[in-house]
Amino acid sequence: MSDLSDFPVTSRWPARHPDRLQLYSLPTPNGVKASIMLEEIGLPYEVHLIDFATDDQKTPEYLSLNPNGKIPAILDPDGPGGKPLALFESGAILLYLADKTGKLMPTDVARRYETIQWVFFQMAAIGPMFGQVGFFHKFAGREYEDKRPLQRYVDESKRLLDVLETRLNGRDWIMGEDYTIADIATLGWVRNLVGFYDAGALVGYDALRHVPAWLERGLARPAVQRGLTIPARG
């Protein structure tokens, strides 16, 4: 097993269990993708809080792991070939952990790529658009006199929810009977939109049928409930 002290991030966030996967995160819609996934697959890991309130994400140690200064990121001491692997971007982390453990990803090649496309749908569309709704509805953007930006993102979020609503018609999960990383990628963002952002009325959430039922099923999973609170805020 390689010495994790070779990675600068461990000088600021020491690994008490260097044989375990190290998770650097914050319980945001992106961060909880990794913690939910790790809870679902049962892979031993050690978690480190990256506190944006104290600009942890801007420190040289963290930037050495993720030059983009976002969360989550991981450091796996037992990566491919038994060598440590440092990885950032939540979608990449989900794919890596699914491949590493053979869990929450279809083995059939066609269904595998269909699952990946829905992960990319979340990464490219749902996350950015829902996040903009949050900014313009709840945070500093709500003070802008010009409401056209908010309306633009609300309209696009409605459209994306309709895409998801259509996909979930007749399906328990995005891939049908199988709960996968596509669901993990998306659950936290829908939850945040109607919960923390309090934007359900704006996007017509109550008029939907299949998305709310899917979200309820997802939030009922014990691993999801645990993952949503990891890492614990100080």
C-alpha angles and dihedrals in degrees: 000000000000121000109258090204085082086075113079092215090070092061089067097032105031118206109238088184105034091175090066130077110267118224121197110191155119126228096258125127089269096040096052092057088075097042093047090048092050091048091049096050096040096228111158112248143162120225130215123191114231101202113206089189089070095035094247088156091063097053119112090239094057094040088056086064099036114017088190091065096226135119146283112042131158139203112203113194089196102051128147111326090010091288124126116265124202113199138175135182115073095237092053090048091052092050092046095050092046091052093043094054103025089234135128093009125093115246093213106096096224093049090045091059091043088056091048091052090058091049088053089047089059094044096047101035120009097046098046095041097044089046091055090051088054092051096048096038104039111013136045094314092068088073092061111111092211106077096185094097091053092048091049092055093041091054092048092047090052089052092049092049088052089053089052092044091055092047092052095049103118093001131100091203135019090264094041117249093002122085106214145165087280089069093043090052093052108034097076094050095051090045090051094048095056097030119033094021091043089214100133094110091047094056097038094246095159090060090062122090111181101040095056091047091050092048091050091051091049096048090051091064110104092221090053091049090052095043094053090065098045123139097027113229115240 
